[in-house]
Amino acid sequence: MAACAFPTNAAPPPRLERMLERLPAPVKQTIRAQVADGKLSAIDRDNEDGRVSYDVEMVRAGRTRSFTVSDEGDLIDTEVFLDELPPAVREAIRKKVGGATLGEIDRSVDGDGTSYEVEVLGGGTNRSFTVDANGKLTDEDVFLSELPADFQAGIRKEAGGGTIDGITRSFDDDGASYDVDLVENGRRRTLTFDAKGTLLGKEEEIALSDAPEPVQKEIQTHLAGGKLVAVSRVTETGLVSFDFDIRQRGKVKSYTVGEDGRLISSEGK
């Protein structure tokens, strides 16, 4: 990660302007548009699993806030404050936080609409939850110790030698589900359970060489000089498929193929 920062009461140093000028044009354009009449105070370049993004800090009207821009120039999220939110969202957050301490609020907009990820500080632990544009709770962090004993045992059994990195409870029209993120031997796995603790599916990072030959061949046909970012094996209701991401000309495209290498879906710019 590369970082450049300066005191908020000083003019931007030349090195920050030089760093900004070296960024891809779409990234630079988005940063300048977001900062507008504010003051740029830091840019951090982040590279996670081959996906590059930029965490930017700015000061406007006496408030320091941050936002994140993808390597393609898309605004991923931006920090907002409680008094800037719609009343329904504001009240839902206050009720959920209760007597704990409210941390950072990040607003993101995608194909599903606007959502707000809220950080909660208290009791010696940090956790987060997400509400939609109407203030409806869509997901929240939970801890293993908060789940029923038999559910905990089921998770530990499926986790094997993996280390639990986090548990997210999500809500939709079908009820609640739980995604358990694991790390084992440097690779990530995600187990999905229903509200009763039944394993619904799993997703695990794999090396390209671990994929079936038809899948490897299909991936190679889409590379075309691009870079393979990640490959995952997905198992749901007994069916296995493979997800992979390819970066080409600064953009990431995602694909899903079956065990026979047949293309199921693709998305991205």
C-alpha positions as CSV (number, residue, x, y, z in Angstrom):
1,M,0.0,0.0,0.0
2,A,1.3,3.4,-0.9
3,A,0.2,6.4,1.1
4,C,0.5,10.1,1.0
5,A,-0.9,12.4,3.7
6,F,-0.5,15.9,5.1
7,P,-2.0,18.0,8.0
8,T,-5.5,19.2,7.2
9,N,-4.6,22.8,8.0
10,A,-1.9,22.9,5.3
11,A,-1.9,23.2,1.6
12,P,-1.5,19.9,-0.3
13,P,2.2,19.1,-0.8
14,P,3.5,18.8,-4.3
15,R,4.0,15.0,-3.8
16,L,0.3,14.5,-3.3
17,E,-0.5,16.4,-6.5
18,R,2.1,14.4,-8.4
19,M,0.6,11.1,-7.0
20,L,-2.9,12.2,-8.1
21,E,-1.6,13.1,-11.6
22,R,-0.1,9.6,-12.0
23,L,-3.4,7.9,-11.3
24,P,-5.5,6.4,-14.1
25,A,-7.6,9.2,-15.7
26,P,-11.0,7.8,-14.5
27,V,-9.7,7.5,-11.0
28,K,-8.3,11.0,-11.0
29,Q,-11.6,12.4,-12.4
30,T,-13.7,10.7,-9.7
31,I,-11.4,11.9,-6.9
32,R,-11.5,15.5,-8.1
33,A,-15.3,15.4,-8.5
34,Q,-15.7,14.0,-5.0
35,V,-13.4,16.4,-3.4
36,A,-14.9,19.4,-5.3
37,D,-14.5,22.5,-3.0
38,G,-13.0,20.4,-0.2
39,K,-9.3,19.7,0.5
40,L,-7.6,16.5,-0.4
41,S,-5.6,15.2,2.5
42,A,-4.5,11.6,1.7
43,I,-4.5,8.9,-1.0
44,D,-3.8,5.2,-0.1
45,R,-3.5,2.6,-2.9
46,D,-4.8,-0.8,-1.8
47,N,-4.2,-4.1,-3.6
48,E,-6.3,-7.0,-2.3
49,D,-6.3,-10.2,-4.1
50,G,-5.3,-8.4,-7.3
51,R,-8.1,-5.8,-7.1
52,V,-6.7,-2.3,-6.9
53,S,-8.6,0.5,-5.2
54,Y,-7.9,3.9,-3.7
55,D,-8.8,5.1,-0.2
56,V,-9.0,8.8,-0.3
57,E,-9.4,11.3,2.7
58,M,-10.6,14.8,2.3
59,V,-11.7,17.7,4.5
60,R,-14.9,19.7,3.7
61,A,-16.7,22.2,5.9
62,G,-14.5,21.3,8.9
63,R,-15.3,17.5,8.6
64,T,-12.8,14.9,7.6
65,R,-14.3,12.1,5.6
66,S,-13.1,9.3,3.3
67,F,-14.2,7.5,0.2
68,T,-13.0,4.6,-2.0
69,V,-12.6,4.5,-5.7
70,S,-12.0,1.4,-7.8
71,D,-9.2,1.2,-10.3
72,E,-11.8,1.7,-13.0
73,G,-12.8,5.1,-11.5
74,D,-16.1,3.8,-9.9
75,L,-17.0,5.3,-6.5
76,I,-17.2,2.2,-4.2
77,D,-18.3,4.0,-1.0
78,T,-18.1,7.3,0.7
79,E,-18.2,8.1,4.4
80,V,-21.3,10.0,5.6
81,F,-22.5,11.3,8.9
82,L,-25.6,10.5,10.9
83,D,-27.1,14.0,10.5
84,E,-26.8,13.7,6.7
85,L,-29.0,10.6,6.4
86,P,-32.7,10.3,5.6
87,P,-34.8,10.2,8.7
88,A,-35.8,6.5,8.4
89,V,-32.2,5.5,8.0
90,R,-31.0,7.7,10.8
91,E,-33.6,6.4,13.3
92,A,-32.9,2.7,12.3
93,I,-29.2,3.2,12.9
94,R,-29.8,4.9,16.3
95,K,-32.0,2.1,17.4
96,K,-29.6,-0.6,16.3
97,V,-26.5,1.0,17.9
98,G,-28.4,1.5,21.2
99,G,-26.0,2.3,24.0
100,A,-22.8,1.4,22.0
101,T,-20.6,3.9,20.3
102,L,-21.4,4.8,16.7
103,G,-18.3,4.4,14.4
104,E,-17.9,5.2,10.7
105,I,-20.9,5.1,8.3
106,D,-20.1,4.2,4.6
107,R,-22.7,4.7,1.9
108,S,-22.5,2.6,-1.3
109,V,-24.6,2.6,-4.4
110,D,-24.8,-0.4,-6.8
111,G,-27.4,-2.3,-8.9
112,D,-29.3,-3.1,-5.7
113,G,-29.6,0.5,-4.7
114,T,-28.2,2.5,-1.8
115,S,-27.0,0.9,1.4
116,Y,-25.2,2.1,4.5
117,E,-22.6,0.0,6.3
118,V,-22.4,1.1,10.0
119,E,-19.5,0.4,12.4
120,V,-20.4,-0.1,16.1
121,L,-17.8,0.1,18.9
122,G,-18.4,-1.2,22.3
123,G,-17.9,-4.1,24.7
124,G,-14.3,-4.5,23.6
125,T,-15.4,-5.6,20.1
126,N,-16.1,-3.9,16.9
127,R,-18.8,-5.1,14.5
128,S,-20.8,-3.7,11.6
129,F,-24.3,-3.9,10.2
130,T,-25.9,-2.7,6.9
131,V,-29.2,-1.1,6.3
132,D,-30.9,-0.2,3.0
133,A,-32.2,3.1,1.8
134,N,-35.4,2.6,3.8
135,G,-33.5,1.7,7.1
136,K,-34.2,-2.0,6.8
137,L,-31.5,-4.2,8.3
138,T,-29.9,-6.4,5.5
139,D,-26.9,-7.9,7.3
140,E,-24.9,-7.8,10.5
141,D,-21.8,-9.2,12.0
142,V,-22.3,-11.9,14.7
143,F,-19.8,-13.9,16.8
144,L,-19.6,-17.7,17.1
145,S,-20.4,-17.5,20.8
146,E,-23.7,-15.8,20.1
147,L,-25.1,-18.7,18.1
148,P,-26.8,-21.8,19.6
149,A,-24.5,-24.5,20.8
150,D,-25.4,-27.1,18.1
151,F,-25.0,-24.4,15.4
152,Q,-21.5,-23.6,16.8
153,A,-20.6,-27.3,16.7
154,G,-21.7,-27.6,13.1
155,I,-19.6,-24.6,12.1
156,R,-16.5,-26.0,13.8
157,K,-17.0,-29.4,12.2
158,E,-17.3,-27.9,8.7
159,A,-14.4,-25.4,9.4
160,G,-12.0,-28.3,10.0
161,G,-8.5,-26.7,10.5
162,G,-9.6,-23.3,9.1
163,T,-9.6,-20.2,11.3
164,I,-12.9,-18.3,11.5
165,D,-12.3,-14.8,10.1
166,G,-15.9,-13.5,10.5
167,I,-19.6,-14.5,10.5
168,T,-22.2,-12.4,8.7
169,R,-26.0,-12.9,9.2
170,S,-28.0,-11.8,6.1
171,F,-31.7,-11.2,5.8
172,D,-34.0,-11.6,2.7
173,D,-37.5,-12.7,1.9
174,D,-36.5,-16.3,2.7
175,G,-35.3,-15.5,6.2
176,A,-31.8,-15.4,7.6
177,S,-28.6,-17.1,6.4
178,Y,-25.1,-17.1,7.7
179,D,-21.8,-16.7,5.8
180,V,-18.8,-18.0,7.7
181,D,-15.5,-16.8,6.3
182,L,-12.5,-19.0,7.0
183,V,-8.8,-18.8,6.3
184,E,-6.7,-22.0,5.9
185,N,-3.2,-22.3,4.5
186,G,-3.4,-18.8,3.1
187,R,-6.6,-19.4,1.2
188,R,-10.1,-18.3,2.0
189,R,-13.3,-20.3,2.2
190,T,-16.9,-19.2,2.8
191,L,-19.5,-21.6,4.3
192,T,-23.2,-20.7,4.0
193,F,-25.7,-22.0,6.5
194,D,-29.5,-21.5,6.9
195,A,-31.0,-20.2,10.1
196,K,-31.2,-23.8,11.5
197,G,-27.5,-24.4,10.9
198,T,-27.9,-26.6,7.8
199,L,-25.0,-26.2,5.4
200,L,-26.3,-24.7,2.1
201,G,-23.1,-24.2,0.2
202,K,-19.5,-23.4,0.2
203,E,-17.0,-21.3,-1.8
204,E,-13.3,-21.8,-1.7
205,E,-10.3,-20.2,-3.4
206,I,-8.3,-22.6,-5.6
207,A,-5.3,-22.5,-7.8
208,L,-5.9,-22.7,-11.6
209,S,-4.2,-26.0,-11.7
210,D,-6.7,-27.4,-9.2
211,A,-9.6,-26.7,-11.5
212,P,-10.8,-29.5,-13.9
213,E,-9.2,-29.4,-17.3
214,P,-12.3,-28.2,-19.2
215,V,-12.5,-25.3,-16.7
216,Q,-8.9,-24.4,-17.2
217,K,-9.3,-24.4,-21.0
218,E,-12.4,-22.1,-20.7
219,I,-10.5,-19.7,-18.5
220,Q,-7.6,-19.6,-20.9
221,T,-10.0,-18.6,-23.8
222,H,-11.1,-15.5,-21.8
223,L,-7.6,-14.4,-20.7
224,A,-6.6,-12.8,-24.0
225,G,-3.6,-11.1,-22.4
226,G,-5.4,-10.3,-19.2
227,K,-4.5,-11.3,-15.7
228,L,-6.3,-14.0,-13.8
229,V,-7.3,-12.4,-10.4
230,A,-8.9,-15.4,-8.6
231,V,-10.6,-18.7,-9.1
232,S,-13.1,-20.2,-6.7
233,R,-15.0,-23.5,-6.5
234,V,-18.6,-23.0,-5.5
235,T,-20.8,-25.9,-4.3
236,E,-24.5,-25.4,-3.8
237,T,-27.2,-28.0,-3.5
238,G,-24.7,-30.6,-4.6
239,L,-23.8,-28.7,-7.8
240,V,-20.3,-27.5,-8.5
241,S,-19.4,-24.4,-10.5
242,F,-16.3,-22.2,-10.8
243,D,-16.1,-18.4,-10.5
244,F,-13.1,-16.5,-11.9
245,D,-12.2,-12.9,-12.3
246,I,-10.0,-11.5,-15.1
247,R,-8.4,-8.1,-15.2
248,Q,-8.0,-6.6,-18.7
249,R,-7.0,-3.1,-19.5
250,G,-7.7,-1.9,-16.0
251,K,-11.1,-3.5,-15.7
252,V,-12.2,-6.7,-13.9
253,K,-14.8,-9.1,-15.4
254,S,-16.3,-12.0,-13.5
255,Y,-17.3,-15.4,-15.0
256,T,-19.0,-18.5,-13.9
257,V,-18.6,-21.9,-15.6
258,G,-19.7,-25.4,-14.9
259,E,-17.5,-28.4,-14.2
260,D,-17.6,-29.2,-18.0
261,G,-16.2,-25.7,-18.7
262,R,-19.5,-24.4,-20.1
263,L,-20.0,-20.7,-19.6
264,I,-22.9,-20.0,-17.3
265,S,-22.7,-16.3,-16.8
266,S,-20.4,-13.2,-17.0
267,E,-20.6,-9.7,-15.7
268,G,-18.5,-6.6,-15.5
269,K,-17.3,-3.8,-17.8
